[in-house]
Amino acid sequence: MGNNKTKRRTAGRGGAMDPEFDSLTAALRQMHDSITNEPVPEDFLDLLDQIDAKFSASKKFS
């Protein structure tokens, strides 16, 4: 009786790819790619700027 971990491991080593796992892999890659291609929200960039300003100010006093 095989389990999914065995199928996944052998698929990565030249074994037969489980069709369900292959579709899941493709969907996860597509989701990852779409997220990484999204622009960074302006609020998040503002927050990073505020953090950088605080670190810069604290280094001046160190």
Stockholm file with secondary structure:
# STOCKHOLM 1.0

chainA/1-62         MGNNKTKRRTAGRGGAMDPEFDSLTAALRQMHDSITNEPVPEDFLDLLDQIDAKFSASKKFS
#=GR chainA/1-62 SS CCCHHHHHHHHTTTSCCCHHHHHHHHHHHHHHHHHHTSCCCHHHHHHHHHHHHHHHHHHHTC
#=GC SS_cons        CCCHHHHHHHHTTTSCCCHHHHHHHHHHHHHHHHHHTSCCCHHHHHHHHHHHHHHHHHHHTC
//
